[in-house]
């Protein structure tokens, strides 16, 4: 691992926020590199200052009047509807929507990558020029991966799709 | 942080129609909820509105709460969504930034009285850091506040914000780097002291 890559990851290693495998590799480099070690120590000290100052900031507290008024609103709402809470009108926090969004984005990216990968070779046609087209020169290919890299942090994620562009997993 | 048995019982009571159980359910979390809202909005009045709306929403949608999750983190999630919605609606970041700059010195005046010189440094540091926090993007600030100030782990943070762990790491990395760069740029003497 190079100093350049390690320094991109220092904000995360400073808070022990890297995956264990990657963290081990970064620590091995830092143990052997005085420059990166000094950079990490400086970063940790700055982060500690920020946390300390932010936590020491005077935060507001609930006034008893405000709190009682809120609880009164809850009680009034219960009386007004005559019902127990059902979730109507509230935001849904369903993880399935997040998964569906990721899947949709993955399929979209996969389709775009196929559409914009440059001029394709002239398609083969079947004997007799029947109009049938063989879409791929490699019909055995049944797995697509898309790699995205954050230019700032150097982190990357790989999405795997099958030949039907169904999401099959990801790897950081 | 998993939900405890008392919370489960209180939730069951509220869901069975005993509204009075809602107050003891949320009281243990009220101060941290308001603190989170304050750090996200950088505005006391708006934070109070966010926290109030979050608790009302929590009451309304309690039946959909997944009891395998942390109740506190669920409240955080609702508050973060509410703060984000408000931010989008009002686009008040510049106004909030100015308010923080104007307010920061008076907020720390009491602690500076005992040792004026040290107090001045702390005051300056705090004001600088608050300016830097206010200058983060909303997502960066959410991630930094939840991970570094509320001390949720990466997975909890991603659940609260409804995004992937990789997104949390990318935003956290950017936020920390911006804060570090701001200290280097705006408060170089604090760096030199180390």
Interface residues (C-beta under 8 A of the other chain):
Chain A: X8 X9 X11 X12 X14 X15 X17 X18 X42 X43 X45 X46 X47 X49 X50 X51 X53 X54 X55 X56 X57 X58 X59 X60 X61 X62 X66 X67 X70 X71 X73 X74 X75 X77 X78 X84 X85 X86 X87 X88 X89 X90 X91 X92 X93 X98 X102 X150 X152 X153 X155 X157 X172
Chain B: X14 X15 X16 X17 X19 X20 X22 X23 X30 X31 X34 X35 X38 X39 X44 X47 X48 X52 X55 X56 X57 X59 X60 X61 X62 X63 X64 X74 X77 X78 X81 X107 X108 X111 X122 X125 X126 X129 X130 X132 X133 X147 X148 X149 X154 X162 X163 X164 X165 X166 X169 X170 X172 X173 X174 X176 X177 X179 X180 X183 X184 X190 X191 X194
